[in-house]
Amino acid sequence: MNQKTKLTKVIERAIKNKWDFFGHKPLLDHFEVLSDGLFIDMTMEDGIMVSYQTNTILFSHDFAKAYWGENKILVCELSAEIGVGAGEKHRRKTIPMWQYHLQQAALSKDPITYYHDND
């Protein structure tokens, strides 16, 4: 599957999940991933037509929230403290699913594929 097709599926999912883009709601059948995959043209419910860079959309919190949701996930962090006793080297905490995946997407070599493969 090429990047344009993956990105189209990713955007469709976010729109179906009620994605709100800076106060505007994109229309499901009125967006286009341009051939280079770097820009996306969209028409909003209020008739406004916009064009944004793909990364601006993928790395927005609102997009990630619509795509992955607000459910919590348990993560472990390594402690950077010196002299921490045995069994205390990790700290557990819960964070929203969207936040976890957005961090992973930012670290990935291919954020579009990360989104697509982690729905």
C-alpha positions in Angstrom: 0.0 0.0 0.0 1.4 3.4 -0.9 1.8 6.4 1.4 -1.1 8.3 -0.2 -3.5 5.4 0.3 -2.4 4.9 4.0 -2.7 8.6 4.7 -6.2 8.7 3.2 -7.3 5.9 5.4 -5.7 7.6 8.5 -7.6 10.8 7.8 -10.9 9.1 7.1 -10.6 7.4 10.5 -10.0 10.7 12.4 -12.9 12.4 10.6 -15.2 9.5 11.4 -14.1 9.9 15.1 -15.2 13.5 15.1 -11.9 15.2 14.5 -12.1 19.0 15.1 -9.4 20.9 13.2 -8.8 24.3 14.9 -12.6 24.6 15.5 -13.6 23.4 12.1 -15.0 19.9 11.2 -13.5 18.4 8.0 -16.0 16.7 5.6 -15.4 13.0 5.1 -15.8 13.1 1.3 -14.2 16.5 0.7 -10.5 16.0 1.3 -7.6 15.1 -1.0 -4.1 13.9 -0.3 -2.0 15.6 -2.9 0.2 13.3 -5.0 3.4 14.1 -3.2 1.7 13.3 0.2 3.1 16.5 1.7 -0.1 18.5 1.6 -3.8 17.8 2.2 -6.6 19.9 0.8 -9.8 19.9 2.9 -13.2 21.4 2.9 -14.8 22.1 6.2 -18.5 21.8 7.2 -18.7 25.6 7.2 -17.4 25.7 3.6 -13.9 26.9 4.3 -11.3 25.3 2.0 -7.8 24.8 3.5 -4.5 23.2 2.6 -2.1 22.0 5.3 1.2 20.2 5.5 0.7 16.6 6.3 2.9 16.8 9.4 1.0 19.8 10.8 -2.1 17.5 10.8 -0.4 14.3 12.0 1.3 15.9 14.9 -1.6 18.0 16.2 -3.0 16.9 19.5 -6.6 17.2 18.3 -5.9 14.8 15.4 -4.2 12.3 17.6 -7.0 12.5 20.1 -9.6 11.7 17.4 -7.5 8.9 16.0 -6.5 7.1 19.1 -8.9 8.3 21.8 -8.6 9.3 25.4 -8.4 5.8 27.0 -5.5 5.4 29.3 -2.4 3.2 28.9 0.1 2.1 31.5 3.7 3.1 30.7 6.9 2.6 32.6 9.7 5.2 32.8 13.3 4.6 33.7 14.4 6.5 36.7 17.4 8.8 36.1 18.0 9.2 39.8 21.3 8.0 41.2 21.2 5.6 44.1 17.7 4.3 43.5 17.2 1.0 45.3 16.5 -2.3 43.7 13.0 -2.6 42.4 12.6 1.2 42.2 14.3 1.7 38.8 11.0 2.1 37.0 8.1 4.5 37.6 4.7 3.5 36.3 2.1 6.0 35.3 -0.9 6.2 33.0 -1.2 8.5 30.1 -3.8 9.0 27.4 -3.6 6.5 24.5 -3.3 9.4 22.0 -0.3 10.9 23.8 1.6 7.6 23.9 1.0 6.9 20.2 1.8 10.5 19.2 5.2 10.3 21.0 5.8 7.0 19.2 4.8 8.4 15.8 7.2 11.4 16.3 10.0 9.0 17.0 9.2 6.7 14.1 11.0 7.0 10.7 7.6 6.9 9.0 4.8 8.6 10.9 2.2 7.8 8.2 2.9 4.1 8.4 3.0 4.3 12.2 -0.5 5.8 12.3 -1.8 3.3 9.7 -0.4 0.2 11.5 -1.4 1.3 15.0 -5.1 2.0 14.7 
